[in-house]
Each structure stands twice: as structure tokens, then as C-alpha cells.
Amino acid sequence: MGVSGDPNDSFDNWYRYPAEERQWLVMDNVPSNPTSYYRDVETGAQTINANAVDGDYYEDETDEPDGTVLKVRITYYENYNGMQKCFIDQYGYGVCGSNNITILWY
């Protein structure tokens, strides 16, 4: 996962979703070695992206156990199909109304 060099974009934290808790939790907060466990159903990371301008995009690549690489790209548009201030993924899904977004990548 990458975050652009824009000072308005930042990495927030690593997260895990343990089966017994059934909610997102911050991974053990050891910055150089965040830890997930065998019972975690999912892991992810959160980014905070502020003051996007038209054409800014955010990407993530995830390696699956079978070697498949999943890619997600979210692009910001000032105007999108008659709506303003929209973050839209490569499939056309998104959210509109602000040029700031917090993304949980998983």
C-alpha cells in the first residue's frame, strides 16, 4: 500500500479483524513490527487523505495466498456525473460531498 508524498496524505495505522472480537482493532502498536495473529479474519491499513484536487488518486495492491495481485485505485473528481467532490474506484463506486477521505484498505 502506498501513500503519495503529498503532505495532506498520511498513513494512520495498521488494523486487524479478529474472529472472536468481530470488530476492527489497531494492531499491537509497535511501529517497526505491527502484529496480526492466526485468528485474524482480515488485516488492513488506514490512510487519511485531505484536500484532494481533481485527478488525485490513491492505490493499493494486495497479494493473495494464491499469488493473485488485487489492485484498487480510487480517484478524486471535482465533478462526476453531475455530483461534486467525489472519490470513485475503478468500478464506478464511490462517495461524494468532500475532498477529504479516510480509507480503510483491506
Biotite code that builds the C-alpha atoms (Angstrom):
import biotite.structure as struc

atoms = struc.array([
    struc.Atom([0.000, 0.000, 0.000], chain_id="A", res_id=1, res_name="MET", atom_name="CA", element="C"),
    struc.Atom([1.314, 3.443, -0.815], chain_id="A", res_id=2, res_name="GLY", atom_name="CA", element="C"),
    struc.Atom([0.504, 6.992, 0.135], chain_id="A", res_id=3, res_name="VAL", atom_name="CA", element="C"),
    struc.Atom([1.628, 9.819, -2.115], chain_id="A", res_id=4, res_name="SER", atom_name="CA", element="C"),
    struc.Atom([4.241, 12.324, -0.993], chain_id="A", res_id=5, res_name="GLY", atom_name="CA", element="C"),
    struc.Atom([1.528, 14.976, -0.587], chain_id="A", res_id=6, res_name="ASP", atom_name="CA", element="C"),
    struc.Atom([1.735, 16.445, 2.940], chain_id="A", res_id=7, res_name="PRO", atom_name="CA", element="C"),
    struc.Atom([-2.077, 16.254, 3.113], chain_id="A", res_id=8, res_name="ASN", atom_name="CA", element="C"),
    struc.Atom([-1.955, 12.444, 2.876], chain_id="A", res_id=9, res_name="ASP", atom_name="CA", element="C"),
    struc.Atom([-0.882, 10.292, 5.787], chain_id="A", res_id=10, res_name="SER", atom_name="CA", element="C"),
    struc.Atom([-0.677, 6.704, 6.937], chain_id="A", res_id=11, res_name="PHE", atom_name="CA", element="C"),
    struc.Atom([-2.780, 6.302, 10.098], chain_id="A", res_id=12, res_name="ASP", atom_name="CA", element="C"),
    struc.Atom([-2.247, 2.750, 11.367], chain_id="A", res_id=13, res_name="ASN", atom_name="CA", element="C"),
    struc.Atom([-2.379, -0.995, 10.749], chain_id="A", res_id=14, res_name="TRP", atom_name="CA", element="C"),
    struc.Atom([-5.621, -2.781, 11.708], chain_id="A", res_id=15, res_name="TYR", atom_name="CA", element="C"),
    struc.Atom([-6.756, -6.376, 12.258], chain_id="A", res_id=16, res_name="ARG", atom_name="CA", element="C"),
    struc.Atom([-10.185, -8.011, 12.497], chain_id="A", res_id=17, res_name="TYR", atom_name="CA", element="C"),
    struc.Atom([-10.048, -10.938, 14.965], chain_id="A", res_id=18, res_name="PRO", atom_name="CA", element="C"),
    struc.Atom([-12.737, -13.611, 14.671], chain_id="A", res_id=19, res_name="ALA", atom_name="CA", element="C"),
    struc.Atom([-13.584, -13.528, 18.383], chain_id="A", res_id=20, res_name="GLU", atom_name="CA", element="C"),
    struc.Atom([-13.871, -9.704, 18.616], chain_id="A", res_id=21, res_name="GLU", atom_name="CA", element="C"),
    struc.Atom([-15.775, -9.093, 15.358], chain_id="A", res_id=22, res_name="ARG", atom_name="CA", element="C"),
    struc.Atom([-14.550, -5.515, 15.116], chain_id="A", res_id=23, res_name="GLN", atom_name="CA", element="C"),
    struc.Atom([-11.537, -3.680, 13.708], chain_id="A", res_id=24, res_name="TRP", atom_name="CA", element="C"),
    struc.Atom([-8.709, -3.247, 16.232], chain_id="A", res_id=25, res_name="LEU", atom_name="CA", element="C"),
    struc.Atom([-5.411, -1.401, 15.970], chain_id="A", res_id=26, res_name="VAL", atom_name="CA", element="C"),
    struc.Atom([-2.549, -3.888, 15.645], chain_id="A", res_id=27, res_name="MET", atom_name="CA", element="C"),
    struc.Atom([-0.177, -4.040, 18.584], chain_id="A", res_id=28, res_name="ASP", atom_name="CA", element="C"),
    struc.Atom([1.378, -0.639, 18.369], chain_id="A", res_id=29, res_name="ASN", atom_name="CA", element="C"),
    struc.Atom([4.995, -1.470, 17.755], chain_id="A", res_id=30, res_name="VAL", atom_name="CA", element="C"),
    struc.Atom([5.750, 0.847, 14.800], chain_id="A", res_id=31, res_name="PRO", atom_name="CA", element="C"),
    struc.Atom([8.515, -1.258, 13.287], chain_id="A", res_id=32, res_name="SER", atom_name="CA", element="C"),
    struc.Atom([6.671, -4.568, 13.676], chain_id="A", res_id=33, res_name="ASN", atom_name="CA", element="C"),
    struc.Atom([2.844, -4.406, 13.723], chain_id="A", res_id=34, res_name="PRO", atom_name="CA", element="C"),
    struc.Atom([1.461, -7.830, 14.641], chain_id="A", res_id=35, res_name="THR", atom_name="CA", element="C"),
    struc.Atom([-1.546, -9.774, 13.424], chain_id="A", res_id=36, res_name="SER", atom_name="CA", element="C"),
    struc.Atom([-2.495, -13.265, 14.596], chain_id="A", res_id=37, res_name="TYR", atom_name="CA", element="C"),
    struc.Atom([-3.689, -16.558, 13.092], chain_id="A", res_id=38, res_name="TYR", atom_name="CA", element="C"),
    struc.Atom([-7.232, -15.931, 14.337], chain_id="A", res_id=39, res_name="ARG", atom_name="CA", element="C"),
    struc.Atom([-7.494, -12.594, 12.488], chain_id="A", res_id=40, res_name="ASP", atom_name="CA", element="C"),
    struc.Atom([-10.003, -12.870, 9.691], chain_id="A", res_id=41, res_name="VAL", atom_name="CA", element="C"),
    struc.Atom([-8.669, -9.801, 7.901], chain_id="A", res_id=42, res_name="GLU", atom_name="CA", element="C"),
    struc.Atom([-5.925, -7.212, 8.174], chain_id="A", res_id=43, res_name="THR", atom_name="CA", element="C"),
    struc.Atom([-5.720, -3.741, 6.712], chain_id="A", res_id=44, res_name="GLY", atom_name="CA", element="C"),
    struc.Atom([-4.365, -0.250, 6.952], chain_id="A", res_id=45, res_name="ALA", atom_name="CA", element="C"),
    struc.Atom([-5.952, 3.156, 7.222], chain_id="A", res_id=46, res_name="GLN", atom_name="CA", element="C"),
    struc.Atom([-4.943, 6.319, 5.380], chain_id="A", res_id=47, res_name="THR", atom_name="CA", element="C"),
    struc.Atom([-6.176, 9.863, 5.829], chain_id="A", res_id=48, res_name="ILE", atom_name="CA", element="C"),
    struc.Atom([-6.321, 11.878, 2.626], chain_id="A", res_id=49, res_name="ASN", atom_name="CA", element="C"),
    struc.Atom([-7.111, 15.603, 2.808], chain_id="A", res_id=50, res_name="ALA", atom_name="CA", element="C"),
    struc.Atom([-7.588, 18.481, 0.378], chain_id="A", res_id=51, res_name="ASN", atom_name="CA", element="C"),
    struc.Atom([-7.646, 16.317, -2.759], chain_id="A", res_id=52, res_name="ALA", atom_name="CA", element="C"),
    struc.Atom([-7.580, 18.106, -6.096], chain_id="A", res_id=53, res_name="VAL", atom_name="CA", element="C"),
    struc.Atom([-9.089, 16.915, -9.361], chain_id="A", res_id=54, res_name="ASP", atom_name="CA", element="C"),
    struc.Atom([-7.236, 13.836, -10.634], chain_id="A", res_id=55, res_name="GLY", atom_name="CA", element="C"),
    struc.Atom([-5.536, 12.862, -7.359], chain_id="A", res_id=56, res_name="ASP", atom_name="CA", element="C"),
    struc.Atom([-5.577, 9.094, -6.897], chain_id="A", res_id=57, res_name="TYR", atom_name="CA", element="C"),
    struc.Atom([-4.790, 6.539, -4.204], chain_id="A", res_id=58, res_name="TYR", atom_name="CA", element="C"),
    struc.Atom([-3.793, 2.935, -4.905], chain_id="A", res_id=59, res_name="GLU", atom_name="CA", element="C"),
    struc.Atom([-3.373, -0.325, -3.055], chain_id="A", res_id=60, res_name="ASP", atom_name="CA", element="C"),
    struc.Atom([-2.054, -3.721, -4.120], chain_id="A", res_id=61, res_name="GLU", atom_name="CA", element="C"),
    struc.Atom([-2.748, -6.838, -2.091], chain_id="A", res_id=62, res_name="THR", atom_name="CA", element="C"),
    struc.Atom([-1.015, -10.186, -2.646], chain_id="A", res_id=63, res_name="ASP", atom_name="CA", element="C"),
    struc.Atom([-3.393, -13.112, -2.226], chain_id="A", res_id=64, res_name="GLU", atom_name="CA", element="C"),
    struc.Atom([-2.146, -16.527, -0.993], chain_id="A", res_id=65, res_name="PRO", atom_name="CA", element="C"),
    struc.Atom([-2.555, -17.995, -4.492], chain_id="A", res_id=66, res_name="ASP", atom_name="CA", element="C"),
    struc.Atom([-0.266, -15.312, -5.956], chain_id="A", res_id=67, res_name="GLY", atom_name="CA", element="C"),
    struc.Atom([-3.056, -13.181, -7.420], chain_id="A", res_id=68, res_name="THR", atom_name="CA", element="C"),
    struc.Atom([-2.495, -9.449, -7.031], chain_id="A", res_id=69, res_name="VAL", atom_name="CA", element="C"),
    struc.Atom([-5.593, -7.370, -6.298], chain_id="A", res_id=70, res_name="LEU", atom_name="CA", element="C"),
    struc.Atom([-5.351, -3.706, -7.255], chain_id="A", res_id=71, res_name="LYS", atom_name="CA", element="C"),
    struc.Atom([-7.619, -0.907, -6.089], chain_id="A", res_id=72, res_name="VAL", atom_name="CA", element="C"),
    struc.Atom([-7.456, 2.655, -7.371], chain_id="A", res_id=73, res_name="ARG", atom_name="CA", element="C"),
    struc.Atom([-9.571, 5.495, -6.002], chain_id="A", res_id=74, res_name="ILE", atom_name="CA", element="C"),
    struc.Atom([-9.586, 8.754, -7.983], chain_id="A", res_id=75, res_name="THR", atom_name="CA", element="C"),
    struc.Atom([-10.867, 12.146, -6.833], chain_id="A", res_id=76, res_name="TYR", atom_name="CA", element="C"),
    struc.Atom([-13.057, 14.169, -9.218], chain_id="A", res_id=77, res_name="TYR", atom_name="CA", element="C"),
    struc.Atom([-14.290, 17.724, -8.633], chain_id="A", res_id=78, res_name="GLU", atom_name="CA", element="C"),
    struc.Atom([-17.310, 16.844, -10.829], chain_id="A", res_id=79, res_name="ASN", atom_name="CA", element="C"),
    struc.Atom([-18.506, 13.312, -11.563], chain_id="A", res_id=80, res_name="TYR", atom_name="CA", element="C"),
    struc.Atom([-21.788, 12.564, -13.357], chain_id="A", res_id=81, res_name="ASN", atom_name="CA", element="C"),
    struc.Atom([-23.420, 15.745, -12.041], chain_id="A", res_id=82, res_name="GLY", atom_name="CA", element="C"),
    struc.Atom([-22.111, 15.305, -8.472], chain_id="A", res_id=83, res_name="MET", atom_name="CA", element="C"),
    struc.Atom([-19.374, 17.322, -6.799], chain_id="A", res_id=84, res_name="GLN", atom_name="CA", element="C"),
    struc.Atom([-16.276, 16.320, -4.827], chain_id="A", res_id=85, res_name="LYS", atom_name="CA", element="C"),
    struc.Atom([-16.257, 12.564, -5.466], chain_id="A", res_id=86, res_name="CYS", atom_name="CA", element="C"),
    struc.Atom([-13.861, 9.712, -4.695], chain_id="A", res_id=87, res_name="PHE", atom_name="CA", element="C"),
    struc.Atom([-14.580, 6.943, -7.240], chain_id="A", res_id=88, res_name="ILE", atom_name="CA", element="C"),
    struc.Atom([-12.977, 3.491, -7.540], chain_id="A", res_id=89, res_name="ASP", atom_name="CA", element="C"),
    struc.Atom([-12.165, 1.728, -10.805], chain_id="A", res_id=90, res_name="GLN", atom_name="CA", element="C"),
    struc.Atom([-15.599, 0.050, -10.812], chain_id="A", res_id=91, res_name="TYR", atom_name="CA", element="C"),
    struc.Atom([-17.544, 3.315, -10.581], chain_id="A", res_id=92, res_name="GLY", atom_name="CA", element="C"),
    struc.Atom([-18.458, 3.048, -6.885], chain_id="A", res_id=93, res_name="TYR", atom_name="CA", element="C"),
    struc.Atom([-17.707, 5.946, -4.605], chain_id="A", res_id=94, res_name="GLY", atom_name="CA", element="C"),
    struc.Atom([-18.656, 8.670, -2.211], chain_id="A", res_id=95, res_name="VAL", atom_name="CA", element="C"),
    struc.Atom([-19.257, 12.366, -2.901], chain_id="A", res_id=96, res_name="CYS", atom_name="CA", element="C"),
    struc.Atom([-19.519, 15.590, -0.956], chain_id="A", res_id=97, res_name="GLY", atom_name="CA", element="C"),
    struc.Atom([-15.992, 16.268, 0.336], chain_id="A", res_id=98, res_name="SER", atom_name="CA", element="C"),
    struc.Atom([-12.403, 16.448, -0.849], chain_id="A", res_id=99, res_name="ASN", atom_name="CA", element="C"),
    struc.Atom([-11.250, 14.673, 2.346], chain_id="A", res_id=100, res_name="ASN", atom_name="CA", element="C"),
    struc.Atom([-11.491, 10.938, 2.933], chain_id="A", res_id=101, res_name="ILE", atom_name="CA", element="C"),
    struc.Atom([-10.324, 8.310, 5.404], chain_id="A", res_id=102, res_name="THR", atom_name="CA", element="C"),
    struc.Atom([-9.774, 4.950, 3.694], chain_id="A", res_id=103, res_name="ILE", atom_name="CA", element="C"),
    struc.Atom([-9.564, 1.572, 5.429], chain_id="A", res_id=104, res_name="LEU", atom_name="CA", element="C"),
    struc.Atom([-7.731, -0.673, 2.947], chain_id="A", res_id=105, res_name="TRP", atom_name="CA", element="C"),
    struc.Atom([-8.366, -4.397, 3.421], chain_id="A", res_id=106, res_name="TYR", atom_name="CA", element="C"),
])
